[in-house]
Amino acid sequence: MNDLTVLKKFAKRYAEAWCSQDPDKVAAFFVERGSISINDGPPAVGRAAIAREAQAFMTTFPDMVVTMDKVVRDEQGTKFHWTLTGTNTGAGGTGNKVRISGYELWKIDNAGLIAESKGHFDNVEYERQLREGV
């Protein structure tokens, strides 16, 4: 996936999958044994585990919208920058609105799917917004 235009279209579809409330749609962007980790946490390996990670966010934010801010390539690799907005109305939720931005550092395989994603966002600010809102 060398063409930046193709990569941007892929990233836009990926963001849309996160908005779908269907975690399997997110997992389908990964190779069968792909992985995602969030803020240097342990990786979720395989599509079923990736779907569980996506489901956790979808449950926390039933109205979640993830937008693609940009896709860039630098010395670290391909970075998908995103913004998540939603209301924490899932089970045990606070009812507070959250707006947090971050990025995923991707390794893309030869078939054009994500082999590895390392997600990063400001967890302190995220936790504050869960408690207090935006």
PLY file of the C-alpha trace (Angstrom):
ply
format ascii 1.0
element vertex 134
property float x
property float y
property float z
element edge 133
property int vertex1
property int vertex2
end_header
0.00 0.00 0.00
2.46 2.58 -1.25
0.03 5.04 -2.80
-0.94 7.67 -0.21
-4.34 8.16 -1.88
-5.13 4.45 -1.44
-3.88 4.59 2.14
-6.12 7.58 2.94
-9.17 5.77 1.54
-8.28 2.69 3.63
-7.93 4.87 6.76
-11.26 6.60 6.11
-13.00 3.21 5.82
-11.23 2.08 9.01
-12.56 5.13 10.90
-16.04 4.38 9.56
-15.74 0.81 10.83
-15.08 2.15 14.33
-18.33 4.15 14.06
-20.37 1.14 12.93
-21.03 -0.48 16.34
-19.89 -3.71 14.64
-16.51 -4.73 16.11
-15.98 -7.39 13.43
-15.84 -4.61 10.83
-12.84 -3.13 12.69
-11.15 -6.53 13.00
-11.54 -7.15 9.25
-8.93 -4.43 8.59
-6.29 -6.61 10.25
-4.48 -9.70 9.06
-5.75 -12.89 10.71
-3.02 -12.82 13.41
-2.72 -9.02 13.50
-2.47 -7.09 16.72
-3.52 -3.85 18.33
-2.16 -2.36 21.52
-3.33 0.78 23.24
-0.97 3.12 25.10
1.76 0.46 25.35
-0.65 -2.03 26.89
-0.55 -5.74 26.09
-1.43 -6.43 22.46
-4.73 -7.98 21.48
-3.65 -10.62 18.95
-5.95 -12.06 16.30
-9.19 -10.75 14.87
-11.36 -12.05 17.72
-9.22 -10.24 20.32
-9.15 -7.09 18.20
-12.95 -7.22 17.93
-13.17 -7.45 21.74
-11.03 -4.30 22.06
-13.25 -2.49 19.58
-16.39 -3.74 21.35
-15.15 -2.29 24.65
-15.02 1.21 23.13
-18.32 0.70 21.30
-20.01 -0.36 24.54
-18.54 2.58 26.47
-19.62 5.04 23.76
-22.78 3.83 21.98
-22.77 7.09 19.97
-19.05 6.95 19.20
-17.76 8.75 16.13
-14.16 8.29 15.02
-12.91 10.67 12.37
-9.75 10.41 10.35
-7.73 13.57 10.91
-4.83 12.62 8.65
-2.56 9.82 7.55
1.17 10.48 7.39
4.33 8.55 6.82
7.48 9.39 8.72
10.59 7.64 9.99
8.46 5.58 12.41
6.06 4.33 9.73
2.44 4.99 8.81
0.46 7.03 11.32
-3.33 7.18 11.30
-4.38 10.28 13.30
-7.93 10.21 14.62
-10.40 11.96 16.90
-12.97 10.05 18.97
-16.10 11.77 20.21
-18.84 10.12 22.18
-20.94 10.07 25.31
-20.04 7.62 28.08
-23.52 6.10 28.38
-22.56 2.42 28.31
-23.06 0.18 31.35
-21.87 2.08 34.42
-21.13 5.14 32.29
-20.85 8.66 33.63
-23.00 10.24 30.93
-20.14 12.63 30.15
-19.06 13.63 26.67
-15.52 12.79 25.58
-13.42 14.21 22.76
-9.93 12.76 22.49
-7.41 12.65 19.67
-4.55 10.26 19.09
-2.91 8.12 16.48
-2.17 4.53 15.57
1.24 3.56 14.28
0.58 0.91 11.64
2.60 -1.84 10.05
0.81 -2.77 6.83
1.35 -6.21 5.29
1.79 -6.99 1.59
-1.95 -7.67 1.21
-2.74 -4.14 2.38
-4.10 -5.07 5.83
-2.89 -3.95 9.24
-0.39 -6.41 10.71
0.29 -4.34 13.81
-1.27 -1.22 15.29
0.10 0.67 18.26
-2.46 3.19 19.47
-1.56 6.28 21.45
-3.64 8.95 23.17
-3.47 11.04 26.35
-4.92 8.61 28.88
-4.84 11.15 31.75
-6.98 13.57 29.73
-9.26 10.71 28.62
-9.85 9.64 32.24
-10.48 13.28 33.24
-13.10 13.63 30.49
-14.79 10.40 31.55
-15.13 11.89 35.07
-15.85 15.53 34.20
-16.75 15.72 30.51
-15.16 17.76 27.76
0 1
1 2
2 3
3 4
4 5
5 6
6 7
7 8
8 9
9 10
10 11
11 12
12 13
13 14
14 15
15 16
16 17
17 18
18 19
19 20
20 21
21 22
22 23
23 24
24 25
25 26
26 27
27 28
28 29
29 30
30 31
31 32
32 33
33 34
34 35
35 36
36 37
37 38
38 39
39 40
40 41
41 42
42 43
43 44
44 45
45 46
46 47
47 48
48 49
49 50
50 51
51 52
52 53
53 54
54 55
55 56
56 57
57 58
58 59
59 60
60 61
61 62
62 63
63 64
64 65
65 66
66 67
67 68
68 69
69 70
70 71
71 72
72 73
73 74
74 75
75 76
76 77
77 78
78 79
79 80
80 81
81 82
82 83
83 84
84 85
85 86
86 87
87 88
88 89
89 90
90 91
91 92
92 93
93 94
94 95
95 96
96 97
97 98
98 99
99 100
100 101
101 102
102 103
103 104
104 105
105 106
106 107
107 108
108 109
109 110
110 111
111 112
112 113
113 114
114 115
115 116
116 117
117 118
118 119
119 120
120 121
121 122
122 123
123 124
124 125
125 126
126 127
127 128
128 129
129 130
130 131
131 132
132 133
